[in-house]
Amino acid sequence: MTKLIGYARVSTRQQSTDRQQVDLLAAGVRRDDLYVDHGVSGARASRPQFDRAVDALIDGDTLVITTLDRLGRSTQNMLSFADELRGRGAGLRVLNLGGGDVDTATPMGSMLFTIMAALAQMEHEIKRERVTDSISKRREAGKDLGGRPRQVTESQVRSAVRLVEGGEPAAQVARDLGMSRATFYRRSRALKD
């Protein structure tokens, strides 16, 4: 008996696969045939749950994914994967292609898969280019890029101590410096030593 094997993936732990899982279950994938990777980049060759999903495929089964980029980032990897599916006698269904099956065993299905893989790789490269461009423009404009919090200097801590000695609440002064009250007290004690 053939079955549907579902696969969902997100690149970071903060992202959620909820939407992908809902779509896969609605497409007929049983919950116990659903494999999910959290915090795993599509660029990695080995993805633990993806590997388990592929191992579960037998002749006649279909791997179901929501978007083509869940398989990987490069056209070469996706085409290699298509060959592996063909060797197993398994199919592939990508839900964002209108719900139709992409049968990589047929010439038309193979061509469609190749085109979609190339488009997915191009889309990834365009996104990366946009992010790089955005970062460089923000740097040029002197804007905050996030990352580590700014370093609070000893001079700033001394000024803050004078504010507290003048009657300002320590909690508010610490918040204004971007640190906890405990850190503020520790830094002010270190200045006296």
PADOFI-875500 format. One record per residue (C-alpha): residue in one letter; y, z, x. Coordinates in steps of 0.02 Angstrom, whole numbers, plus 50000, padded with zeros to 5 digits. Last residue first. Example, Ala and Ser with C-alpha at 12.3 -4.5 7.8 and 13.67 -1.06 7.14 Angstrom:
residues 2
S499475035750684
A497755039050615
END
This chain:
residues 193
D524655220451872
K526105218951746
L525845200251723
A523985202951687
R524455214851546
S525485200751464
R524025188451479
R522785200951401
Y524005205251260
F524295186751222
T522425183151229
A522115197151103
R523505190650990
S522685173550988
M523515158651070
G524645144151022
L526255151551092
D526985152650916
R525375161250860
A525595174350999
V527395177650944
Q526835179350763
A525435191650806
A526575201650921
P527845204750781
E529635202950847
G530485219450886
G531435216451048
E529925221851152
V528955208151063
L530295195351107
R530335201451289
V528435199351297
A528635181451233
S529875177451371
R528655184451500
V527225174051422
Q528285158251432
S528695161751615
E526855164651652
T526505147051587
V525495142651431
Q524355127951472
R524265114951335
P522715114551227
R521315103551288
G521055087051200
G522275079951077
L523165063951124
D524915071051102
K526285057951106
G527255052551260
A527615035251189
E526685027251335
R525205038851304
R525195034551118
K525215015951161
S523775018251286
I522745027851158
S523045014951021
D522535000551135
T520925009451185
V520545013151002
R520904995050952
E519804988151091
R518374999651040
K518534993950859
I518534975650914
E516974978651021
H516064986750875
E516544972450758
M515914959650886
Q514254968850901
A514054969250712
L514504950750701
A513194946150832
A511884956350739
M512374948050575
I512184930750650
T510494934850727
F509874942850565
L510424927650464
M509534915950585
S507924926250579
G507984926850390
M508214907950380
P506794904650506
T505634916750416
A504834932050498
T506484941550505
D506454943650318
V508164950250274
D507884957950103
G509314957149981
G510324972549933
G511984963249936
L512044962550126
N512644980550134
L510894986650093
V510034979650247
R508174976950216
L506994973850362
G505184968250357
A503604973650445
G502174963150515
R502134974550667
G502484960150787
R503884954050674
L504664971350680
E504594971250871
D505404954050875
A506794960350761
F507034975250879
S507294963451026
L508554954150920
M509464970350882
N509474975751063
Q510154958751121
T511484958550986
S512154974951050
R512724990150953
G511174997150873
L510104998250717
R511355008150611
D512584993950647
L511674983250519
T512224993950374
T511295004250244
I509575003850323
V507855000350249
L506314997050357
T505004987750257
D503124990250261
G501904975450253
D500984979450415
I501364997150469
L502985006350500
A502855025050540
D503155022050727
V504795013350682
A505365028450582
R504845040350722
D505845030250850
F507345030650734
Q507135049450717
P507195051950906
R508505038950954
S508095030251117
A509055014851174
R510725023351153
A512145012051094
G511915017750915
S512545034750969
V511595050150912
G512495065050836
H511335066450687
D509785055350669
V508955054050498
Y507225047850445
L506795045250262
D504965042450212
D504805060350145
R506325057350032
R505535041749956
V506505025649985
G506825016449822
A508555008949848
A509345024249765
L508555035049902
L509335023850034
D511045024149952
V511035043149932
Q510455045150113
Q511845033950178
R513165043450080
D512515060450142
T512385055150325
S513845066250374
Q514965065950527
Q515375081650626
R513765080450729
T514335063750798
S513605046150799
V512875045850625
R511185038750578
A510125034350426
Y508385026550420
G507295023050270
I505475017750269
L504975008050113
K503125006850073
T501674994850071
M500005000050000
END
